[in-house]
Amino acid sequence: MTPTLGRPTIGLGVLAGEVTSMDDYLRRNSESFPFSFLFNVTGWAALSVPAGTTEAGHPIGVQLAARPGRELALLRLAGELA
């Protein structure tokens, strides 16, 4: 279990796809998605479920992850939390 994002909010346009270099791209991704990036590149099962809101009312998510091939167990867990 990890946070879904690396910060409470992501500014409009921060991830619009316009980057000047690979270093800029990696920096933006590591600041915004420091936890999900690993699961995206390894192919391990992961999903995000709602976990409340910030004081400003912005949604907060929790990322749940499982070993490769355990997608069904992960989906069942998320269903139990819903």
ABEGO torsion letter per residue (X at the ends): XBBABABABBBBGAAAGBBABAAAAAAAAAAABAAAAAAAAAGBBBBBBBAEBBAAGBBBBBBBBBBBGAAAAAAAAAAAAX
